[in-house]
Amino acid sequence: MLLPTLATAIGLLAADDPGPPRPRASAGPILARYEVDLVGLSRAVFALPDGPRTIRSLRWIPAPGSTDSWRSARLRLIWDGDDLDSPGVDLPLGLLLSPEPGAAGGGSLLVNRRPMPYLRSGRLVIDAEGPVRGSFRLDTRPGAEVLRTRGYLRAEVVPGPSPTDSPGDSPRNPEHDGAPAVRYWYDRRPGPGPTADGR
């Protein structure tokens, strides 16, 4: 009688196995807020709202009286199957953002409005070498249609704009002409569909 009992037990365990995680149903818009208060060599990791979702805008609001050390803080955005060593976005925070037109406080509110879709989950990681105080505000919406048409947002630092880049793909650092710039593009890794750069 041992074998039937063992087989039954295995069957019950298999029935209870949830299998790979599936995307959760997304309700409506979620305005996520993440407070940052780092001192010295430190890291903060924030889980993004469950997907499928698209970040419509990512804002950074430095705390009043804080120094500019946040500009050199390393920000990484990790989508779905990415890992910490190969994130989708890996930039100094100061290069990711631009002053929002009409923002009060002389440009104290900075923003990136490129669509940032993900299917299941995402993480925002910030590493600091000095004091970094402020808050991230993410405007997220349900669904990730951009994944089908373009893919995941990618970004890297380049020495300067390439003549072959489309306008807006590699904006020159507005504060220091000729300084490193950011190249943005989309690809479908690690998400569904064949590997493509999304252009």
N, C-alpha and C positions, 0 to 999 in steps of 0.2 A: 504493500500500500504506500510505500515511500515515494515511488516514482510519480503516481498521480498527484499526491499531495505536493511534491516539489514542483511539478508542472503547473498545478493550480496557483501556487505561490508566485511562480515566475510570471504567469499570466496576469495576476493581480498587480504585480510591480510594473509590468509593461503598460497596463491600463492606466496606472497612476502617473506614468512618465509624461510630463507635459510636452516633451519634444522641444525643438528649437523655439526660441522666443518669437512671437508674432507681433506685428505692429498693433498697438492699442488704438482703440477708437479715439479720435481727437474731437474734442467738443467744439470750441470756437477760438477766437483770438485769445492769446495769452500774452500779457505784458509781464515779462519776467524781470526781476530786479535782483542784482547780486552786489552785496556790499564788500568792498575790498579795504583791508587795513593791514598792510604788510610792513615789516620793519627788517632791514638788512636782507641777508640771503634767505629768502622764504618763497613759498609757493602756495597758491590757492587753486583749488579744483572745484568747478561747478558743473553739476549735471543739468543739461538743457531739458526742457519739457519733452515728454514722450512723443515720438513721431508716429506717423509721417507729418512733418511740419516744414515750414519755410520761414526763416528769419527774414523779415522785411527790412528791418533796420537794426543796427547795433550802435548804441550810444555809450559814450564814456563821459561822466561828469566828475571832474576832479573835485576833491573836497576843498572847501574854502581854506585858504592859507597854506595849501599843500605846495610842495616844491615841484619842479618840472622833472623830477627823477622818473615819473611814470612814463615819460616818452621813450626811455630805453628799456622798459620792462618788456620781457618776452611774452607774447601772447600766442597761444596755439588753439586752434579749433579742430576738434577730432570728430570725424563723421563715421558713424556705423562701424565698418571693419577696419578703419585706420587704427594705428596705435600711437603711443606718445612719441616714439622715435621717428615716425613718418606721418605727421599730421597733415590735414588738408591745407591749413593756413598756419604759417610759422613766421611771425613778423615782430619787429619792435612795435609796441603799441602806437608810438608816435607816427609811424608810417602807415598804419592801417586806417587812420581816421583823418577827417578834414573838418574844419570849423563849420558848423551848421549855419547857413545864411539866416540872418535875423535873430540869432540866439542872443539872449540877454547876457550881460556880463562880459561883453567884448570877446566872444568866441569861446567861453568857458565850457560850452557843450559841443562835443565833437561826435561825428557820426560816419558810418559807412552804410550805404543803402544798396549794396549789391545783394541780389537774392542768394540766400544760403540754405538750400534744401537738405534734408536728411530723412532717411526712411524710418529708422527705428530709434536711434539715440544719438546724442551728441554731448561733447564735453567742452568746456571753456577752461583753459589752464593758463595761469599767469605766473611768471617767475620774476622776482624782483631782486635787485642787488642793493637797493636803497629803499627809503620810505615811499610807499605808494598807497595813497588813500583816495577813495572815491567810490563811484558806483557805476555798474553796467546796467543799461536798460535795453532789453531786447523785445522788439515787437514781433511776435511770431503768429503765423496763421496756419490752420489745418491744411494738410495736403502738401504734396511735393511734386507737382507737375513739372517743375523745372528739371527734375532728375530725368524725365523721359525726353525732354527736348534738348537739354544741354548737359546736365550732370552735376557733380559736386563742385563747389567753389574751391579753387586752389589759388595760392598766392605765394610769391617768393621775392626776395630782395635781389635786384639786379643793379649793375653799376650805373645804368642810366637808360633812358628810353631807346628802344631799337627802331631804326627807320622802317622796319617791316611791321611794327605793332600798329594796331588800329588806334585811332584817337581815343584816349581814355583808358586804354589797356595798361599803359605804363606811365602814370602821371609822374612828372618830375617833382621832387620834394619842393613844395611851394616856398619853404622858408630858406632853403639853401640851394640855389640853382646849381645844377651839376652834381649834387649829392646823390647817394643811392636812391633808387626809385623802386616801385613795386610793380611786378608783372602779375596780372590776374588772368586766369583762364578757368575753364570748366572741363572736367572729364567724368566718365561714368564709373570709374573705380572708386570705392569697392562696391558700388551699387549694382542694380540690375542692368542687363543689356551688355553689348560688346564694349570692349575698351575703345574709347574715342575721346578726342579732345574737346568735343562739344561745340566746335566752331561751326 
